[in-house]
Amino acid sequence: MSTTTKHLLGAIATAAFAIAATATTVTNAFAEDTPAAKTAKAEAPAGKTRAEVQAEFLEARKNGTLLETEADFDVAQTRKHVVKH
């Protein structure tokens, strides 16, 4: 590899790192939350807790309503057809 090629690759790498650093700085500037937004996030938890999801999963598996394999999907589809007729 020639010296010119090495210098060119070094310059390209330096430019890429500079662009990445600038993008990170800009992203972080826009990502900063106002104190009011942080308070709102803390007050309203989104979705279910891990324990609730696990409990629903275990209940569905126990009842046989959890579709896990292709065979389960086939059985469910067959049940739908039987119920319709």
C-alpha positions as CSV (number, residue, x, y, z in Angstrom):
1,M,0.0,0.0,0.0
2,S,1.5,3.3,-1.0
3,T,2.0,6.2,1.4
4,T,-0.5,8.3,-0.5
5,T,-3.2,5.6,-0.1
6,K,-2.4,5.4,3.7
7,H,-2.7,9.1,4.1
8,L,-6.0,9.1,2.1
9,L,-7.4,6.4,4.2
10,G,-6.3,8.2,7.4
11,A,-8.0,11.4,6.2
12,I,-11.2,9.5,5.4
13,A,-11.2,7.9,8.8
14,T,-10.7,11.2,10.5
15,A,-13.5,12.8,8.6
16,A,-15.8,9.9,9.4
17,F,-15.1,10.2,13.1
18,A,-15.6,14.0,13.0
19,I,-19.0,13.5,11.3
20,A,-20.0,10.8,13.9
21,A,-19.0,13.1,16.8
22,T,-21.0,16.0,15.3
23,A,-24.0,13.8,14.8
24,T,-23.8,12.5,18.4
25,T,-23.5,16.1,19.7
26,V,-26.5,17.2,17.7
27,T,-28.6,14.2,18.7
28,N,-27.8,14.7,22.4
29,A,-28.8,18.4,22.1
30,F,-32.2,17.5,20.7
31,A,-32.7,14.5,23.1
32,E,-32.4,16.6,26.3
33,D,-35.8,16.6,28.1
34,T,-37.3,19.5,29.9
35,P,-37.9,19.0,33.6
36,A,-41.7,18.9,33.0
37,A,-41.3,16.1,30.5
38,K,-39.2,14.1,32.9
39,T,-41.8,14.5,35.6
40,A,-44.6,13.3,33.3
41,K,-42.6,10.2,32.3
42,A,-42.1,9.3,36.0
43,E,-45.7,9.7,36.8
44,A,-47.2,7.6,34.0
45,P,-45.6,4.1,33.6
46,A,-46.2,2.6,30.2
47,G,-47.6,-0.8,29.7
48,K,-47.5,-3.8,32.1
49,T,-44.9,-4.8,34.6
50,R,-42.7,-7.8,33.9
51,A,-44.5,-9.8,36.5
52,E,-47.9,-9.1,34.9
53,V,-46.6,-10.2,31.5
54,Q,-45.1,-13.4,33.0
55,A,-48.3,-14.2,34.8
56,E,-50.4,-13.8,31.6
57,F,-47.9,-16.0,29.7
58,L,-48.1,-18.7,32.3
59,E,-51.9,-18.6,32.4
60,A,-52.2,-18.8,28.6
61,R,-49.8,-21.8,28.5
62,K,-51.7,-23.5,31.3
63,N,-55.0,-23.0,29.5
64,G,-53.6,-24.1,26.2
65,T,-54.3,-20.8,24.5
66,L,-50.7,-19.9,23.8
67,L,-49.7,-20.7,20.3
68,E,-46.1,-22.0,20.3
69,T,-45.5,-24.2,17.3
70,E,-46.8,-24.6,13.8
71,A,-48.9,-27.5,14.9
72,D,-50.6,-25.3,17.5
73,F,-51.4,-22.8,14.7
74,D,-52.9,-25.6,12.6
75,V,-55.1,-26.8,15.4
76,A,-56.3,-23.3,16.0
77,Q,-57.1,-22.9,12.4
78,T,-59.0,-26.2,12.3
79,R,-61.0,-25.2,15.4
80,K,-62.0,-22.0,13.6
81,H,-63.2,-23.9,10.6
82,V,-65.2,-26.4,12.7
83,V,-66.9,-23.6,14.7
84,K,-67.9,-21.9,11.4
85,H,-69.6,-25.1,10.0
